[in-house]
Amino acid sequence: MAQLLTEAEIQEQAKVLSGWAVEGAKLQTTRKFQDFIQAIGFVNKLVEPAESAGHHPDIEISYNKVKIILTTHDAGGLTQNDFDLAGVISQIQ
């Protein structure tokens, strides 16, 4: 099981992630697209990195908005896995 990060480690990691916010035991971001098709296209691009990492985000889709929520359920909070995947997702257009 992944090790939970301390509050200090979470805050340090969060500083380098543009567009992401720590909300309790979750790391989240919302992306807005021109339309539903582009939003779904973005979600489809998340599949390979999430599968490769063995770490799957919670995803909410509302027409042209995609909310991504990361937390390590097994550990009960934020781990390095969440920040690593957030970094990869941040690079996806």
C-alpha positions as CSV (number, residue, x, y, z in Angstrom):
1,M,0.0,0.0,0.0
2,A,1.2,3.5,-0.8
3,Q,2.3,5.7,2.1
4,L,0.2,8.7,3.0
5,L,1.9,12.1,2.6
6,T,2.2,14.4,5.5
7,E,0.4,17.8,5.4
8,A,3.7,19.5,4.8
9,E,4.6,17.1,1.9
10,I,1.1,17.7,0.4
11,Q,1.5,21.5,0.5
12,E,5.0,21.3,-1.0
13,Q,3.8,19.0,-3.9
14,A,0.7,21.2,-4.5
15,K,2.9,24.3,-5.1
16,V,4.3,22.9,-8.3
17,L,0.9,21.7,-9.8
18,S,-0.8,24.6,-11.6
19,G,-4.5,24.3,-11.8
20,W,-4.9,21.7,-9.1
21,A,-6.3,22.2,-5.6
22,V,-6.1,20.1,-2.5
23,E,-9.6,19.6,-1.0
24,G,-9.4,17.6,2.2
25,A,-7.9,14.2,1.2
26,K,-8.4,14.8,-2.5
27,L,-6.5,16.5,-5.3
28,Q,-8.7,17.9,-8.0
29,T,-8.9,20.0,-11.1
30,T,-11.6,21.0,-13.6
31,R,-10.9,21.4,-17.3
32,K,-13.3,23.3,-19.6
33,F,-13.6,22.5,-23.3
34,Q,-15.3,23.9,-26.3
35,D,-17.9,21.1,-26.4
36,F,-18.9,17.6,-25.2
37,I,-16.9,15.9,-28.0
38,Q,-13.6,17.6,-26.9
39,A,-14.3,16.8,-23.2
40,I,-14.8,13.1,-24.0
41,G,-11.7,13.2,-26.2
42,F,-9.7,14.5,-23.2
43,V,-11.1,11.8,-20.9
44,N,-10.1,9.1,-23.4
45,K,-6.5,10.4,-23.3
46,L,-6.5,9.7,-19.5
47,V,-7.0,6.0,-20.0
48,E,-3.5,4.9,-20.9
49,P,-1.6,6.9,-18.3
50,A,-4.0,5.8,-15.5
51,E,-3.8,2.2,-16.6
52,S,0.0,2.4,-16.8
53,A,0.2,3.9,-13.3
54,G,-2.4,1.4,-11.9
55,H,-4.0,4.5,-10.4
56,H,-7.4,5.6,-11.6
57,P,-9.0,9.0,-11.1
58,D,-12.6,9.7,-10.3
59,I,-14.0,11.6,-13.2
60,E,-17.1,13.8,-13.5
61,I,-18.3,15.0,-16.9
62,S,-20.8,17.7,-17.4
63,Y,-21.2,18.6,-21.1
64,N,-17.9,20.5,-21.7
65,K,-16.4,20.3,-18.2
66,V,-14.3,17.5,-16.8
67,K,-13.6,17.3,-13.1
68,I,-10.7,15.0,-12.1
69,I,-10.4,13.9,-8.5
70,L,-7.3,12.0,-7.3
71,T,-7.0,10.2,-4.0
72,T,-5.5,6.9,-2.9
73,H,-8.6,5.0,-1.6
74,D,-6.6,2.1,-0.2
75,A,-4.4,4.5,1.9
76,G,-7.3,6.8,2.8
77,G,-5.8,10.0,1.5
78,L,-3.1,11.6,-0.7
79,T,0.0,9.7,-1.7
80,Q,2.8,10.3,-4.1
81,N,0.8,8.3,-6.7
82,D,-1.8,11.1,-6.7
83,F,0.7,13.8,-7.4
84,D,2.6,11.8,-10.0
85,L,-0.6,11.1,-12.0
86,A,-1.7,14.7,-11.6
87,G,1.6,15.8,-13.1
88,V,1.1,13.5,-16.1
89,I,-2.5,14.6,-16.5
90,S,-1.4,18.3,-16.5
91,Q,0.6,17.6,-19.6
92,I,-2.4,16.2,-21.6
93,Q,-4.1,18.7,-23.9
